[in-house]
Amino acid sequence: MNTKIALFKGKTVRRIIHNNEWWFSVVDVIEALTGTDRARKYWSDLKQKLIKEGYVEVSEKIGQLKIPAPDGKMRETDCANTETVFRLVQSIPSPKAEPFKRWLANVGFERVKEIEDPELATKRTRLLYKLKGYSDGWIEKRMRGIAIREELTDEWKDRGAREEKDYEILTAEISKATFGVTPSEYKGLKGLRRENLRDHMNDLELIFTMLGERSTTEIHRVEDSKGVSKLKGDAARGGKVAGDARQALEKQLGKRIVSKENYLKEPESFKKLK
């Protein structure tokens, strides 16, 4: 669940916390360094080259970890920790190699500091949203939503959710009851692929998302629910609380809350919604 999107010179580099350190998508690293549109083919050729040069443990150093794919689903992807990525970077002829190494070292250092002081991670997230142009009011709601989501997923873990699929099913139940669409359908409505859906929600969308998830957390605790089947029923009930509130507001406003607006493509119109 601890996945993040990092940026190097405007290029996306997916990463995930594994064994308490950052692991990076190898194909994203290659694309960021080379600019190639065939990063997977480049990586396949590079692996063979490294093995021939004597780096026989290359396969042992690479882990297949689940991170968000371009279609938004969690898929297994070749990932490597900072030490291994440094080794790979040395084998890639690119003028961006040294700046990338500095960027990578800084990211790793940030992770160490965040482990010692979790508040630093929150501050950095706020800063990233600010740099992307989000308003202070939107950032406050987004950060609160992140906290509510983490509290909910902790409940799910403690109450029997184990597989990534379990979290996807439970999240979809809340979304369907709250907005009438699943997260994947919602992303399609907004024209999103790899992007995080919640980063493209306006104020009201974020508020109803928080209401649905917070309501679900409270229902779990009151019912002392155990097992995915019971959690799924609670998720539908919690989402319905938010869904009923959404429909009541839509009746008053005379328009739908679920919006096609998307920050990436239409920043100006999105800003007007905040």
N, C-alpha and C positions, 0 to 999 in steps of 0.2 A: 504493500500500500504506500510505501515511502518512495514514490517516484517523483522526479522533478524534470523540468525542461530547462536546460541552460543554453546560453547563447554565446557564440564566439564569432565576432565579426559578422553578426547578423545571421549566422548559421545555427540551426537547432542541433543540440547535442543532448540526447536523452540519457538520463542517468538514474540509478536506483541504489538505495542503501542496502548492501549485502555484507553480512559479517561485520556490521558496524563501520563500514567504509563505503565511499562512493565507487560504484562500478559504472562504466560508460559504454554506450552502444558503439561497437567498433565501426560499423558502417557509417554512423554519423560522424565519427572522428575522421574517417577517411574522406568523406564528402566535404567536411569543413576545411581540411588541409589541401585537398586537391581540386575541389570544385567539380569533380566528375559526376556525371549523371548515371554512372554504372558502378556505384560504390560496392555493390555485392560482388560483381565480377572482379573488381580491383582487389577486394579482400580475399577472394578465392585464390587469385594468382599470387598475392603476397604471402599467404600461408605456405604455398608450395615453395616459394622462394626462400622463406625463412627456414623451412625444414632442410632444404638443400644446403643452406649456409651453416647448418649445425644447431639451429635453435629448435631441437627436436621436441622440447617440452611445450611448444606453442599451444598445442591442443589442450594440455593440462592446465594452462594458465587462463584459458578462455572458458567462461561459464555461460550456459544457456539460461538466461533469466527472463522473466515475463515483464515486459514494459509496454506502454501504449504504442500500437502500430499506427500507420497513417490513417487506417480506417477507424481508429478510436478504440479498437479491441486490444485486450492484453494478449500479446503473443511472445513466444520465446525468441530471444534475439541474442546473438553473440555479444557478450559483454566482457570487459576486462577492468581490473582495478588500476589505480594510478600508476603503480610500478610497471605493469605490463604495457599500459598505453604508452608510457615513456619509451619502452623498448620498441614498440611498433612505430612510433613517430620517427625514431632514428633511421628506420628503413624506408621512410617515405620521402623522396626528394621534393621538397616544397619550401618556398621562401617564408611560408607561414609557420614553419616548424618551431623556431625559437619563441616567437610570440605565443604559440599554442602551449609550449612547455611551461612558460611563465603563468599562463592562464590556468593550466591544469594544476600546477603547484599551489596557486592561490586558492583554487576551489578546494583542494585537499586540506589546506591549512584552515579554511573557513569551516570545514566539517569538524575538525578537531576542536575549534573554539566553540562551535554550536553544541557539541557533546558536553563541554564543560559548562556552558551557559546557554540553555535553550532559547532564552529571550533574544539572543543575537539572531537566531534563525527567523524569528517573527519580525524583527526590525529590518532584516535584509529583504524579506518578502514584501513588506510595506514599501521599501525603497524601489524595488523592481516594478511594482504596480505604478508607483508615482512616476517613474521614468518612462513608462509606457503611455502616460497621459491620462490615467484614471483620476477622478476627483477624490478629494479626501473623504467625502461622505460615502462614496462607493467603496473605497478601500476599507473603511470601518466595517461596512456590512459584509464585505467579502472575508475579512479576517475573522469576524464573529462566526460567519458560516463555516469557515475551516475548523474552528474550535468545536462547534456543534457537531460537525461531521466526524471529527476524530473521537469525540465522546461516544457517538453512536456506534462507530465501528469497533470501539473497545468493548461496548456492550455485546455486540454481535459475536466477537471473538470469545468473550467469557461465557456466552450462552450457547455456544455450539457451532457457530459458523467457522468453517475451516478452510474450504477451498475458495479460490478467487471467484469461481462461478457462484458460490453462495452469496457473496457480497453483491455481485451483479444482479442476481435475482431479487434480492431484498431491496436494492436501490431502485430497480425497475418498478417494483410494487408501489413504493412511495411515490415515484414520479407519475405513474399511471393514475393513481388516485388523486394526486395534487393537481396535475396539469392535463391529464387525459392522453398523454403520450409517454412512451419510454424514453430514456436518455438518448438512445440511438436515433429514434424518430425526431426528437427535439433537435439534435445536431443536424439532421437532414433538413429540417425546417429552416434552420439558421444558415445552412450552406457550409457547415463546418466539417472538417475531416480529422486531422490530428489535434486540432486545438481543444483546449479544455472548455467544456460547455459552460461552466459557471463563470468563466472569465468573459463570457459574451452575454451574460444576463444583465438586464437593467435592475433598478432598485426593487421594483415589485416582484420580479421573478426571483431575486435573491431572498427577499423576505418570506415569500411563500415556500421556497425550498427549505429555509431554516425552520419555519413553522411545522412543516411535514416531518422533518427529521427530528426536531426536538420533541414533538408530540409522540413520535414512535419510541424514542428513548424512555419517556415517562411511562408509556403503556407497558413496555418491557419490564420496568422496575415494579410497577404496581402488580402486574400479573405474574412476576417472577418467571418469565417465559424461558423455556429450554428447548433447544432443537430448532432446526431450520424451518420445519413445517409450522410450528407455533410462531416463530419470529416473522414468517411471511404473512400470517394472518394479522399480526400486530402492525406490520408495515403498511398493510392496506388500510387498517383503521386509522393509523397516524396520518397517512397521506390524505385520507378522507376529511379529517379535521381541516387540513389546509385547503383541500379541494372545495369544501363547502364555503369556506371563507372567501376563496378566490371567486367562486360563482356569485356570491352575494355582492362583492365589490364590482364585478363585471356588470351586474344588473344596475348598480348605481351609476357607473361610469358610461354605460352603453357601448362598451368596447371590450375586446378580449385582452387578457393579461399576457397570455403566451404570445411572444413577439418574434418576428423574423429578423429583427434588428440584430446586428452583429458588429462588435467593436472593430474587428479587423478590417472589414470591407467598407464600413460606413461610419467612420469615427465621429464625424460631425453630427449626424443624426442620432447616434448612440449617446453622445454627450448631452444632447437636449433632453434625453429621457432621465438623466440623473438629477 
